[in-house]
Amino acid sequence: MLHPVRTFRLLARRAAPSVAGLAVSVAALGPALGAEPVAVAPPSPVPPATAPAAKDLPDESFLAGQRRHRENGREEYAPLDDGGEAAMGDLVRLSLDAGGVLRAEPTDRVLGADDARRYRVKGAVATCTVAVDGVRGPPAAGGGGRASLGFTTTVSRADHDVTTDDGMWFATLSADGSSLSAMGRSVLAQVMFSQRPFVRGANPVAMPGGRPAPRPVTLRVTEWRAGMRQAVVFRGDADTVAELRAKHPREVRRYLLPLLGKVADDGWWRPGVADVYTAFEDVPADPAVAGVVQALLPDLDAADAPTRQAAATRLADLGPAGVLAVLRADPETLSPQQRAQLGRYVAAHRRRVTDSPVDARRDPAFLADCLEHDDPAVRRAAKAALERLTGRPVAFDPDGPVDGRAAAADGVREELYRTALTAPATAPATTRPRE
């Protein structure tokens, strides 16, 4: 029988040319990674992307070798058992904790498999595999998920329909507690992200020789040049992922978000609907949806499991509006079984860990993320909260066209970071500029 972790790591090494072989020219990198197009000017920390001079391009024999790596890597998943079709979010979920640290957790579907398996990626011509080494704890009280007893999650993905040199054909992620790394590769370039364990106040301020200590979170984009040289076209660092996004919002959107979307669910960077509706308690539930939730309560408390499961399925079908209705329900009227069922439903829609709704409304990074929420009531509430917090108008139209919303929200993040208001003394210092 194949050993899941050893087999996966062997496949990953075979499928991935040495770290030097990655992905995409800067001008095409965002679209190649699957990023939604955003009409914004090139980010100020990075000069406008220009094609390298012809004499500085890698020679054709080198590029041909890179293409062979791409073609050979497509067959490396065949020895693993077929796990069927799955969206990436059905396999690995990402979330930000209260300190701005990014965490990856395999889903029950992955944990229920005896060995590493290959999956056909839903909505893409791609194959991925997920290996988990470790143990997951029992369900938490109230249906709040499961505690990790320590495991390493490794994800690898190959996109089989990529034929251009600037298309990302391979991506991988490895996560262990607070350590997380990801890499994406094409023929021409690579994107690398790293998050190392970090204890605030414990990191040295300098290395031998007076060099600054490396920051715990780094994002780097490199391209191949003539003579097998790698040119760094962007590098950003920070103490946390939240700070990295506040410091370089456009680069995070252009490079990091699409990369992580290849190897996990792509919704981690937005607060979950349970997070926003808990924070903004004045957003009302739809009376019709609230009525449906009330009608499901008897079946959620039924003695037989099939009836409870059917009711839970109907509840899940209500989507975000159902989450809002559950959060506005009076918990004092619920039985323990109903509270547990509703708790699991709400927990599945959380992406952030905050101590209280008040703390969330005092966190500028959280509020800036809420500016991109689908519900206009949430966007209006987030803008109002930011204006109360900063004491000045925020240049964002919550009812403006969707095409310009991302760029406008990134502009707000940059302004907040410049004024150091993303780390008030009453909130975790996840985005305060480093002294």
C-alpha positions, 0 to 999 in steps of 0.5 A, a space after each residue: 500500500 502506498 504511504 500517503 505522506 511519502 508518496 505525495 512528497 515524492 510526487 511533489 518533488 517529481 512534478 515540481 522542477 527545482 524551485 527555480 522554475 516557476 511561473 509567469 511574466 509580471 505583466 501577465 501574472 495576475 490573469 495567469 493565476 486566475 485573478 479577477 481583472 481589476 482596472 487599477 494603475 500599477 502598484 506604486 512599490 513596483 515599477 510598471 511591468 515591462 518585457 525584458 530586453 530580448 538579450 535578457 530572455 532565457 535561451 530557448 533550450 532552457 525554456 524547452 526544459 521547463 516545458 518538459 517539466 510541465 508536460 511530465 508533471 501531468 502524469 505524476 498523480 496517476 498512482 494515487 487512488 481516485 478521490 473523485 471530483 472536488 472543489 478546492 474548498 471541499 478539501 482545504 479551508 484557510 482562515 485568519 486568526 485574531 492575530 492576523 496569522 493564516 491557517 490551513 485546515 483539511 476538511 472532513 472529506 480529506 481526513 476521512 480518507 485512509 491514504 493520500 488521494 488525487 482529486 479532479 478539481 471542479 470547474 477546472 482541467 486540473 488534478 490535485 492531491 492532499 496528504 495529511 500527517 497527524 491527528 485531529 481532535 474531537 468536535 468542539 462544544 457547541 458545534 464550533 469545529 474540531 481542535 487540531 492535535 497537530 498535523 501537517 497538510 500538503 497540497 499539490 495541484 497541476 493544471 493540465 490545460 496550461 500550454 502558454 509559458 506565462 500560465 501557472 501550471 503547478 502550485 503547492 502548499 504546506 501547512 503545519 500549525 502557524 507555519 505555511 508556505 505556498 509556491 506557484 510555477 510557470 515556465 517563466 517565473 514563480 510566486 513564493 509565499 512563506 509564513 513562519 512561526 512568530 511570537 511578537 516581541 521575541 524576534 531579534 531586531 537584527 542579524 549578525 553584521 547589523 542586517 535586519 532580521 527576516 520578517 515572518 511573512 514574505 511574498 516574492 515574485 521572480 522571473 527567469 532571465 538569460 544565464 539562468 538568472 532569477 530576477 526578483 520583480 516584487 518582494 514584500 514582507 510583514 509580521 502577519 498576513 493581515 499586515 502584508 495585505 494592508 501594506 501591499 494590497 494590490 500585490 496581495 490581490 495580484 499575486 497571493 490571492 490567486 496562488 492560494 486559490 489554486 491550492 485551497 478555497 478562495 474565500 479566506 481573505 473575506 470575512 465569513 457571513 457569520 463574521 460580518 453579521 455578528 459584527 454588525 448587529 443592526 443589519 436585520 434578517 429577512 422576515 421570510 427567511 427567518 420564518 423558514 428557520 423557525 419552521 425548521 426548528 422542530 425537525 432540528 430537534 427531532 428524535 430520529 437522525 434522518 429527520 434532523 439531517 434533512 432539516 439541516 440540509 434544508 437549513 444549509 440551502 438557505 445560504 447567507 440569508 439563513 445565517 443572518 436569520 439564525 444569528 438574529 434568533 433568540 437562543 433562549 428559546 432553543 433546545 440544546 439539540 437546536 443550539 448545537 445544529 444551528 451552531 454547526 451551521 453558523 460555524 461553517 460560515 466563519 473565517 475570522 476569530 474575534 473576541 467580540 462584535 465590539 472588537 471587530 468593529 474597532 479593527 480597521 483591517 476587518 472593516 476594510 475587508 467588509 467593504 468588499 462584502 456582497 451585501 450592501 448593508 454590510 458595506 454601508 455599515 463597514 464604511 460608517 464604522 471606519 469613519 467613526 474610528 478614523 474621525 474622517 470621511 472614507 473615500 469609498 462608495 458602498 453602492 458603487 459599481 462592482 467593477 471598481 469596488 476592489 480597487 477602491 477598497 485597496 485604496 482605503 487599505 493603503 490609506 489606513 496603513 499610511 496613517 498607522 490606523 490599522 493597529 489601534 492600541 485597543 486592537 491586535 497590532 496585526 497591521 501596524 507598520 514596523 518601527 
